[in-house]
Amino acid sequence: MSALRPLDKLPGLNTATILLVGTEDALLQQLADSMLKADCTSELKVHLARSLPLPCSVNRPRIDLIVFVVNLHSKLSLQSVEESLCHLDAAFFLGKVAFLATGAGRDSHCSIHRNTVVKLAHTYRSPLLFCDLEIEDFRAAMAQRLVRLLQICAGHVPGVSALNLLSLMRGSENPSLEDL
Amino acid sequence: METQSEEQAVTKPADSGGEGGPPQVAGAQAARPEDRMTLLLRLRAQTKQQLLEYKSMVDANEEKTPEQIMQEKQIEAKIEELENEVEEAKTAFEMKKLALDSVLMDNMKQILNLNKLIMKSQQETWDLEEKLLDVRKKRLQLKQASERKLLEIQTEKNKQKDDLDSMENSDKIKAIQQNLETEIQITTVIQHVFQNLILGSKVNWAEDPALKETVLQLEKNLTMI
């Protein structure tokens, strides 16, 4: 049960692997299906997991991007994500980790405040994406976005690296974040 | 306590050539080596980028991290410093890119100007050629007109000659010619008669000038007139 390291394995040719971590299995499966349907020139591999650490017995390729899916309706998902974050090598947070918060549309069901996830993302210096995974169109759009993100993190886009993208995305973030 | 984490993997095969769509039919066999080329080029770009990433990670790992345990605030201050450095490096890069772009822009503008000049000169050449063509056409027309005129003159001449010939061959002329000949013959006979009269009379016609003149006149050969 060792920590995941970002660059310990050699990349597969024309292959990009994404790991979706979250407690909501149905949502993850749906998101995985949307991602596989999206237009992409590289081979996509989607791995789903409830929490880290991952069992070592499985022979898996090098993971290029990890997306933590937090459901704003359940505190359990946030807790599980926070626990999983400890098992991650620090080198991953240089652009290969992203947070995805779902369920913000239905404000009455939200048990986690929006700012909590914002703070979490800020602590780990990673981008935070909001999406209602239950709605088909939003999910498809987010899947497309994740595919592009994955391509850059896997090094398939010449001229842009994961770190580059991180600083680019950070530049457009709300400057009021610094007050938190 | 660690929960047993499940893991599922789902994969999707790649579309060779990069276009999402139905697989190619036999008719597209000629396109496959090109697809392989594009695939190879794409793989090359990817491998380059990945190599760059690995290299930068190796370089980053060679840097020494501070051994002492610093306070959190100091760490944050250091982080901010480093971030500022990164921002400065980025802005310098952007400025360089802008400068290069402006040079590129100048080149493109020059190219555009030259293209305009070329087009103008080509247009002028075209106009001059058209004028040349017009002049040549006119010359041809004039030649043809002069040819026609000469032909007309020739036909006129021929007609005149024919008229003349026909005239000569007409019967009237023949009749007149006949008459003339008979008259000449008669006159010649009369001439001979008078000659013989005068000679037969054995008169010395050399002495009398009037007689001399008559005899000489009688010698005239009328067919020669």
Chai-1 contact restraints between the chains, C-beta under 6 A:
chainA,res_idxA,chainB,res_idxB,connection_type,confidence,min_distance_angstrom,max_distance_angstrom,comment,restraint_id
A,L7,B,M57,contact,1.0,0.0,6.0,A-B,restraint_1
A,P11,B,Q50,contact,1.0,0.0,6.0,A-B,restraint_2
A,N14,B,A14,contact,1.0,0.0,6.0,A-B,restraint_3
A,N14,B,L43,contact,1.0,0.0,6.0,A-B,restraint_4
A,A32,B,V10,contact,1.0,0.0,6.0,A-B,restraint_5
A,L36,B,K12,contact,1.0,0.0,6.0,A-B,restraint_6
A,D39,B,G20,contact,1.0,0.0,6.0,A-B,restraint_7
A,T41,B,G18,contact,1.0,0.0,6.0,A-B,restraint_8
A,E43,B,A14,contact,1.0,0.0,6.0,A-B,restraint_9
A,L44,B,K12,contact,1.0,0.0,6.0,A-B,restraint_10
A,K45,B,T11,contact,1.0,0.0,6.0,A-B,restraint_11
A,V46,B,V10,contact,1.0,0.0,6.0,A-B,restraint_12
A,H47,B,A9,contact,1.0,0.0,6.0,A-B,restraint_13
A,L48,B,Q8,contact,1.0,0.0,6.0,A-B,restraint_14
A,A49,B,S5,contact,1.0,0.0,6.0,A-B,restraint_15
A,A49,B,E7,contact,1.0,0.0,6.0,A-B,restraint_16
A,R50,B,S5,contact,1.0,0.0,6.0,A-B,restraint_17
A,R50,B,E6,contact,1.0,0.0,6.0,A-B,restraint_18
A,S51,B,S5,contact,1.0,0.0,6.0,A-B,restraint_19
A,L54,B,E7,contact,1.0,0.0,6.0,A-B,restraint_20
A,G155,B,Q49,contact,1.0,0.0,6.0,A-B,restraint_21
A,G155,B,Q50,contact,1.0,0.0,6.0,A-B,restraint_22
A,G155,B,E53,contact,1.0,0.0,6.0,A-B,restraint_23
A,H156,B,Q46,contact,1.0,0.0,6.0,A-B,restraint_24
A,P158,B,A45,contact,1.0,0.0,6.0,A-B,restraint_25
A,P158,B,Q49,contact,1.0,0.0,6.0,A-B,restraint_26
A,S161,B,E53,contact,1.0,0.0,6.0,A-B,restraint_27
